[in-house]
């Protein structure tokens, strides 16, 4: 099953043109000819759950068979989107994500205030892969592992990579491309 569109959910203090997101977009669009939309959530330095939900509703076509890619805070936003829309056969790739309050970023607790309803999300997902790095000090990998377990996901723990946002070293992320290509086959 080929995906119709791919949507990239960035994280806290980020935007769609940061990190490895443009590189991933370029590879997918040129090699697979699948539309890849990098979202740009409002005020990512002071994210608001309602504003981000509204932005998703305005910028994502809720079609069956789409692929959602999330990084960091974008991962929980992917889950919010799945909870709120009646879609199916969705591919999901989550990188350095979490689904519960984390001690390193208490300012994001509003995004995890209401527990994720996995009984409504799991039937909507076709395939899901979750990636973390053992040395992630922004979202420690046990949080991402817990997220993967809740999703019954394939989990990849990289030996290094931090939060996959190291300035100057974060322009490519081959593991994300490999896993995304596996999802969209």
C-alpha positions as CSV (number, residue, x, y, z in Angstrom):
1,X,0.0,0.0,0.0
2,X,1.5,3.3,-1.1
3,X,1.0,6.3,1.1
4,X,-0.9,9.3,-0.3
5,X,0.8,12.0,1.7
6,X,3.5,12.4,4.4
7,X,3.2,15.0,7.1
8,X,6.2,16.0,9.3
9,X,5.4,17.2,12.8
10,X,8.3,19.1,14.3
11,X,8.9,19.6,18.0
12,X,9.4,22.2,20.7
13,X,11.3,25.3,19.7
14,X,11.6,24.0,16.2
15,X,10.0,24.4,12.7
16,X,9.6,22.5,9.5
17,X,12.9,23.7,8.1
18,X,15.1,22.6,11.0
19,X,17.3,19.6,11.5
20,X,17.0,16.7,9.1
21,X,13.4,17.5,8.0
22,X,14.3,19.2,4.6
23,X,16.7,16.4,3.8
24,X,14.0,13.8,4.5
25,X,11.5,15.7,2.4
26,X,13.9,16.0,-0.5
27,X,14.8,12.3,-0.5
28,X,11.1,11.2,-0.3
29,X,9.8,13.5,-2.9
30,X,12.6,12.9,-5.4
31,X,13.0,9.2,-4.9
32,X,9.4,8.2,-4.2
33,X,7.3,11.0,-5.7
34,X,5.1,11.2,-2.6
35,X,4.0,14.7,-1.4
36,X,5.8,15.6,1.9
37,X,4.4,18.4,3.9
38,X,6.5,19.9,6.7
39,X,4.2,21.5,9.2
40,X,5.0,24.7,11.0
41,X,3.1,24.8,14.3
42,X,2.3,28.2,15.8
43,X,4.6,29.6,18.5
44,X,6.7,26.5,19.0
45,X,8.7,28.3,21.7
46,X,5.5,28.4,23.8
47,X,3.4,25.6,22.3
48,X,-0.3,25.5,23.0
49,X,-2.2,22.2,22.7
50,X,-5.4,23.8,21.3
51,X,-3.5,25.9,18.8
52,X,-1.5,22.9,17.6
53,X,-4.7,20.8,17.3
54,X,-6.4,23.5,15.3
55,X,-3.3,23.9,13.0
56,X,-3.4,20.2,12.3
57,X,-7.1,20.4,11.4
58,X,-6.4,23.2,9.0
59,X,-3.3,21.8,7.4
60,X,-3.7,18.0,7.2
61,X,-6.1,16.2,4.9
62,X,-7.6,13.4,7.0
63,X,-7.3,10.7,4.4
64,X,-6.9,7.0,4.9
65,X,-3.4,5.8,4.1
66,X,-1.4,8.9,5.1
67,X,1.9,8.8,6.8
68,X,2.7,10.8,9.9
69,X,6.3,11.5,11.0
70,X,6.9,13.1,14.4
71,X,9.9,14.4,16.2
72,X,10.0,15.1,20.0
73,X,6.8,17.1,20.9
74,X,5.6,16.4,17.4
75,X,5.2,12.7,18.4
76,X,2.5,13.4,21.0
77,X,0.9,15.7,18.5
78,X,0.7,12.9,16.0
79,X,-1.1,10.8,18.6
80,X,-3.5,13.7,19.3
81,X,-4.3,13.9,15.6
82,X,-4.9,10.2,15.4
83,X,-7.2,10.3,18.4
84,X,-9.3,13.1,16.9
85,X,-9.8,11.8,13.3
86,X,-11.6,8.9,11.8
87,X,-8.9,7.6,9.5
88,X,-7.3,4.2,9.0
89,X,-4.2,2.5,7.5
90,X,-1.9,5.2,8.8
91,X,1.8,4.7,8.8
92,X,3.6,6.3,11.8
93,X,7.3,7.1,12.4
94,X,8.1,8.7,15.8
95,X,11.5,9.9,16.8
96,X,12.6,10.9,20.3
97,X,9.0,11.0,21.4
98,X,7.0,10.7,24.7
99,X,3.4,10.2,25.8
100,X,3.7,11.2,29.5
101,X,5.1,14.1,31.5
102,X,8.9,14.1,31.4
103,X,11.0,15.6,34.1
104,X,13.4,17.3,31.5
105,X,10.6,19.4,29.9
106,X,7.9,20.2,32.5
107,X,6.8,23.1,30.3
108,X,5.2,20.6,27.9
109,X,3.1,18.8,30.5
110,X,-0.1,20.3,29.0
111,X,0.4,18.0,26.0
112,X,0.3,14.9,28.2
113,X,-2.3,16.1,30.6
114,X,-4.9,13.7,29.2
115,X,-3.7,10.1,28.8
116,X,-3.6,8.9,25.2
117,X,-6.5,6.6,24.3
118,X,-4.6,3.8,22.7
119,X,-7.7,1.7,22.2
120,X,-8.9,4.3,19.7
121,X,-5.5,4.9,18.1
122,X,-4.1,1.3,17.5
123,X,-6.8,0.2,15.1
124,X,-6.0,3.2,12.9
125,X,-2.4,2.4,12.5
126,X,-1.1,0.2,9.6
127,X,2.6,0.2,10.7
128,X,4.6,2.1,13.4
129,X,8.3,2.5,14.1
130,X,9.7,4.4,17.0
131,X,13.4,5.6,17.2
132,X,15.5,6.9,20.1
133,X,19.1,7.3,21.0
134,X,20.6,5.9,24.2
135,X,22.3,9.3,24.9
136,X,19.2,11.5,24.4
137,X,19.3,14.0,27.3
138,X,16.2,16.0,26.2
139,X,13.8,13.0,26.0
140,X,15.6,10.2,27.8
141,X,15.1,7.0,25.8
142,X,13.1,5.1,28.5
143,X,10.2,7.6,27.7
144,X,10.4,6.8,24.0
145,X,10.6,3.0,24.8
146,X,7.4,3.3,26.9
147,X,5.8,5.1,23.9
148,X,6.8,2.3,21.6
149,X,5.4,-0.3,23.9
150,X,2.1,1.5,24.1
151,X,2.0,1.5,20.3
152,X,3.2,-2.1,20.0
153,X,5.8,-0.6,17.7
154,X,9.1,-1.6,16.2
155,X,11.6,0.1,18.5
156,X,15.1,1.2,17.4
157,X,17.6,2.4,20.0
158,X,20.5,4.1,18.3
159,X,23.9,4.0,20.1
160,X,24.3,7.7,19.7
161,X,22.5,10.7,18.3
162,X,21.3,12.6,21.3
163,X,18.0,14.2,20.5
164,X,18.8,14.2,16.7
165,X,19.1,17.9,16.9
166,X,22.8,18.5,17.3
167,X,23.7,21.8,15.6
168,X,25.7,21.2,12.5
169,X,25.4,17.4,12.8
170,X,21.7,17.1,12.4
171,X,21.2,17.8,8.7
172,X,20.7,14.1,7.8
173,X,19.2,11.2,9.6
174,X,19.7,8.0,7.5
175,X,17.8,5.8,10.0
176,X,14.7,7.9,9.6
177,X,14.9,7.6,5.8
178,X,15.4,3.9,5.9
179,X,12.5,3.3,8.3
180,X,10.2,5.7,6.5
181,X,10.9,3.9,3.2
182,X,10.1,0.6,5.0
183,X,6.8,2.1,6.1
184,X,5.7,3.4,2.7
185,X,6.4,0.2,0.7
